[in-house]
Amino acid sequence: MMKIKGYTIRTPYLTVLALLLLSLQSCGSSGSDSSANSANTPFMPPIDAASLRNALLTGSSTADTSQSWECVLSDNATQLSYRLIADGTGVEIDKNNLNNQSDFTWRATSANTVTTTVSSSGMQVTFTDIRFTDQNNMSLLVAESSTMLNCVRVNFEPTMPATTTGNNSLSYGGVVYGLTHGFEEQFSFRPVQRGDTHSASNFDVADAKFELVTILANGLTPTLTIWRPNDANVWLRATLRHPGEERFTSAIFSYEPNSVDENGPSVAGRSFFNEGSFGIDINQNGSIESEDGEFIDITAGTISVERLLGNNARMSFDVTLANGENVNGEFQGLFVLFEN
């Protein structure tokens, strides 16, 4: 069972054989095309096999590893990463066992259907009901088993090592916790549709790896896909807002309450953050849960971010929580980027 700030996800038991079968079946389930992801080209759902192929591509060659589809099966436990190449080949990586990699070939056969062939076994699988909510999010079914996969496109730099010269720690309640991972979720800038005056990104740091989790309504229908650090002891997050559309290089963000008009005159031309919270696994059950009082809102303070090489950054913070406690520290390293 997994709990995520007000949600409970139940993970059914799967045998080793079933996991292996599902892993092989899902080999061709995902991909992306850098052109489909262009902010200058409005995304249109696929209307035939050719447009589905373009929407699924992740690169023009096997050397292009800048994008992948990160997917979870409907059991919420199996996490798989995919690259679909323009020459009709693909690669699947089991995120729970990075040494488990499968090669396959794939072909789009209609606007919502793909067939795959696993290179090692010759096993053929059909994927149906492929649906895109936008160029970065899709769902699909393994026709032979009705197993659902939910996938998001991720930009990443797998060969870029995270720098580790910072303190990489967080202090709370007189206890110092080591920090190991950073994550940035960057939101699209829509001045016409939403009246945006600031670019916005969620910046998160934790002592565990950020992983994709899909929340299911009544255990059946996908309702929300989020990133969270499973098995973390501490987790600090906030929505950082910077004037204009351009991605900031470095800035200091001051706290503003959630009631502030994010596009109003009181924050015009200023960098600020809101929707911030600190999570701590008080009962040491391996999950940070809101119902156990383990998420505490930020009520004051500052957060500074300096972008470094690639997606590396230095994030420093000194904030006050709703319980009167202070949280301060720094993380310098790779902030995995997800563009939403």
NORPE-V278387 format. One record per residue. N is the residue number from 0. RES is the residue in three letters. PHI is phi in degrees with one decimal (NA if undefined). OMEGA is omega as a letter, one per 40 degrees, with the letter a starting at -180 (999 if undefined). Layout:
n->[N:N]
res->[RES:RES]
phi->[PHI:PHI]
omega->[OMEGA:OMEGA]
This chain:
n->[0:1:2:3:4:5:6:7:8:9:10:11:12:13:14:15:16:17:18:19:20:21:22:23:24:25:26:27:28:29:30:31:32:33:34:35:36:37:38:39:40:41:42:43:44:45:46:47:48:49:50:51:52:53:54:55:56:57:58:59:60:61:62:63:64:65:66:67:68:69:70:71:72:73:74:75:76:77:78:79:80:81:82:83:84:85:86:87:88:89:90:91:92:93:94:95:96:97:98:99:100:101:102:103:104:105:106:107:108:109:110:111:112:113:114:115:116:117:118:119:120:121:122:123:124:125:126:127:128:129:130:131:132:133:134:135:136:137:138:139:140:141:142:143:144:145:146:147:148:149:150:151:152:153:154:155:156:157:158:159:160:161:162:163:164:165:166:167:168:169:170:171:172:173:174:175:176:177:178:179:180:181:182:183:184:185:186:187:188:189:190:191:192:193:194:195:196:197:198:199:200:201:202:203:204:205:206:207:208:209:210:211:212:213:214:215:216:217:218:219:220:221:222:223:224:225:226:227:228:229:230:231:232:233:234:235:236:237:238:239:240:241:242:243:244:245:246:247:248:249:250:251:252:253:254:255:256:257:258:259:260:261:262:263:264:265:266:267:268:269:270:271:272:273:274:275:276:277:278:279:280:281:282:283:284:285:286:287:288:289:290:291:292:293:294:295:296:297:298:299:300:301:302:303:304:305:306:307:308:309:310:311:312:313:314:315:316:317:318:319:320:321:322:323:324:325:326:327:328:329:330:331:332:333:334:335:336:337:338:339]
res->[MET:MET:LYS:ILE:LYS:GLY:TYR:THR:ILE:ARG:THR:PRO:TYR:LEU:THR:VAL:LEU:ALA:LEU:LEU:LEU:LEU:SER:LEU:GLN:SER:CYS:GLY:SER:SER:GLY:SER:ASP:SER:SER:ALA:ASN:SER:ALA:ASN:THR:PRO:PHE:MET:PRO:PRO:ILE:ASP:ALA:ALA:SER:LEU:ARG:ASN:ALA:LEU:LEU:THR:GLY:SER:SER:THR:ALA:ASP:THR:SER:GLN:SER:TRP:GLU:CYS:VAL:LEU:SER:ASP:ASN:ALA:THR:GLN:LEU:SER:TYR:ARG:LEU:ILE:ALA:ASP:GLY:THR:GLY:VAL:GLU:ILE:ASP:LYS:ASN:ASN:LEU:ASN:ASN:GLN:SER:ASP:PHE:THR:TRP:ARG:ALA:THR:SER:ALA:ASN:THR:VAL:THR:THR:THR:VAL:SER:SER:SER:GLY:MET:GLN:VAL:THR:PHE:THR:ASP:ILE:ARG:PHE:THR:ASP:GLN:ASN:ASN:MET:SER:LEU:LEU:VAL:ALA:GLU:SER:SER:THR:MET:LEU:ASN:CYS:VAL:ARG:VAL:ASN:PHE:GLU:PRO:THR:MET:PRO:ALA:THR:THR:THR:GLY:ASN:ASN:SER:LEU:SER:TYR:GLY:GLY:VAL:VAL:TYR:GLY:LEU:THR:HIS:GLY:PHE:GLU:GLU:GLN:PHE:SER:PHE:ARG:PRO:VAL:GLN:ARG:GLY:ASP:THR:HIS:SER:ALA:SER:ASN:PHE:ASP:VAL:ALA:ASP:ALA:LYS:PHE:GLU:LEU:VAL:THR:ILE:LEU:ALA:ASN:GLY:LEU:THR:PRO:THR:LEU:THR:ILE:TRP:ARG:PRO:ASN:ASP:ALA:ASN:VAL:TRP:LEU:ARG:ALA:THR:LEU:ARG:HIS:PRO:GLY:GLU:GLU:ARG:PHE:THR:SER:ALA:ILE:PHE:SER:TYR:GLU:PRO:ASN:SER:VAL:ASP:GLU:ASN:GLY:PRO:SER:VAL:ALA:GLY:ARG:SER:PHE:PHE:ASN:GLU:GLY:SER:PHE:GLY:ILE:ASP:ILE:ASN:GLN:ASN:GLY:SER:ILE:GLU:SER:GLU:ASP:GLY:GLU:PHE:ILE:ASP:ILE:THR:ALA:GLY:THR:ILE:SER:VAL:GLU:ARG:LEU:LEU:GLY:ASN:ASN:ALA:ARG:MET:SER:PHE:ASP:VAL:THR:LEU:ALA:ASN:GLY:GLU:ASN:VAL:ASN:GLY:GLU:PHE:GLN:GLY:LEU:PHE:VAL:LEU:PHE:GLU:ASN]
phi->[NA:-129.2:-116.3:-131.9:38.1:100.1:-118.7:-120.5:-114.6:-99.9:-104.8:-69.2:-75.7:-121.9:-73.0:-59.0:-63.4:-65.9:-61.7:-63.7:-62.3:-63.2:-61.7:-69.6:-63.0:-87.3:-57.2:-103.6:-77.9:-144.5:173.3:-154.4:-128.5:-60.0:-71.6:-67.9:-90.9:-66.8:-68.7:-88.1:-116.2:-59.0:-78.5:-120.6:-58.1:-56.9:-117.7:-159.3:-63.0:-65.9:-72.2:-66.2:-58.0:-64.2:-70.5:-91.5:-58.7:-110.8:-177.6:-88.3:-151.6:-65.8:-76.1:-85.8:-115.2:-77.2:-135.7:-154.1:-97.9:-103.7:-125.9:-125.3:-76.2:-67.1:-82.4:64.1:-108.4:-89.1:-118.2:-131.4:-117.9:-130.8:-128.5:-114.8:-100.5:-63.7:-83.5:88.8:-105.3:-155.5:-135.2:-115.8:-124.6:-78.3:-69.0:-87.1:-150.9:-64.1:-80.9:-92.7:-124.0:-122.9:-103.3:-155.8:-113.7:-146.5:-153.3:-78.6:-112.4:-160.0:-70.7:-143.3:-136.6:-134.2:-113.5:-131.6:-133.5:-72.3:-62.5:-74.7:-117.8:77.2:-65.6:-107.5:-135.3:-111.1:-112.7:-127.2:53.3:-75.3:-127.1:-106.8:-84.2:-162.3:-67.2:-110.0:-139.7:-152.3:-135.4:-159.9:-119.9:-81.2:-58.3:-70.3:-130.8:59.8:-77.6:-95.6:-118.6:-119.8:-131.2:-129.6:-82.3:-126.8:-92.4:-152.8:-129.4:-64.3:-93.1:-89.5:-70.0:-74.2:-73.8:-134.4:-87.5:-80.8:-69.1:50.3:-151.7:-136.1:-111.6:-149.3:59.8:80.9:-115.1:-102.9:-113.3:-73.5:-111.5:-124.0:-140.3:-123.2:-148.7:-126.2:-109.4:-97.3:-95.3:-68.4:-97.9:-130.4:-67.7:-79.4:-70.7:-120.9:72.1:-61.8:-114.5:-127.5:-73.5:-140.4:-143.0:-82.3:-110.6:-129.9:-133.9:-160.9:-103.8:-154.7:-72.5:-81.0:-130.8:-83.6:-134.0:-107.1:-91.0:-108.5:-83.7:56.2:73.5:-125.5:-96.8:-63.4:-118.5:-160.0:-115.6:-133.1:-108.5:-149.7:-89.6:-66.4:67.4:-81.3:-90.0:-136.9:-154.6:-112.3:-145.4:-161.6:-92.6:-94.5:-123.6:-126.2:-57.5:86.3:-87.1:-66.3:-69.4:-68.1:-90.0:-154.9:-166.1:-111.3:-109.9:-101.6:-66.6:-131.9:-64.8:-63.3:-76.0:-67.2:-74.7:-64.4:-117.3:-88.5:-66.4:-69.5:-117.4:-59.6:73.3:-115.8:-89.3:-148.6:-133.6:-148.5:50.8:-103.8:-154.8:-121.9:-113.6:-142.3:-80.9:-63.7:-87.2:54.4:-101.6:85.4:-147.2:-89.4:-126.1:-67.7:-69.0:-97.3:69.5:-95.5:-109.8:-124.5:-68.8:-82.2:-122.1:-169.1:120.8:-135.1:-133.6:-119.8:-134.9:-122.5:-78.3:-114.5:-66.7:63.2:-98.7:-77.7:-157.6:-113.5:-115.4:-115.9:-148.7:-147.3:-130.0:-111.2:-100.8:-63.9:-89.3:88.4:-78.5:-109.3:-126.4:-142.4:162.1:-156.0:-133.3:-122.6:169.4:-79.0:-103.5:-58.2:-102.5:-122.7:-92.9:-106.7]
omega->[a:a:a:i:i:i:i:i:i:a:a:i:i:i:i:i:a:i:a:a:i:i:i:a:a:a:a:a:a:i:i:i:a:i:i:a:a:i:a:a:i:a:i:i:a:i:i:a:a:a:i:i:a:a:a:a:i:a:a:a:a:i:a:a:a:i:i:i:i:a:i:i:a:i:i:a:a:a:a:i:a:i:i:a:a:i:i:i:a:i:i:i:i:a:i:i:a:i:a:a:i:i:a:i:a:a:i:a:i:a:a:a:i:i:a:i:i:a:a:a:a:a:i:a:i:i:a:i:i:a:i:i:i:a:a:a:i:i:a:a:i:a:a:a:a:i:a:i:i:a:i:i:a:i:a:i:a:a:a:i:i:i:a:a:i:i:i:i:a:i:i:i:a:i:i:i:i:i:a:a:i:a:i:i:a:a:i:a:a:a:a:a:a:a:a:i:a:i:a:i:i:i:a:i:a:i:i:a:i:a:a:i:i:i:a:i:a:i:a:a:i:a:a:i:a:i:i:i:i:i:i:i:i:a:i:a:i:i:a:a:a:a:i:a:a:i:a:i:i:a:i:a:i:a:i:a:a:a:a:i:a:i:a:a:a:i:a:i:a:i:a:i:i:a:a:i:i:i:i:a:a:a:i:i:i:a:i:a:a:a:i:i:a:i:a:a:i:a:i:i:a:i:i:i:i:a:a:a:i:i:i:i:i:a:i:a:i:a:i:a:a:i:i:a:i:i:i:i:a:i:i:a:a:i:i:a:i:a:a:999]
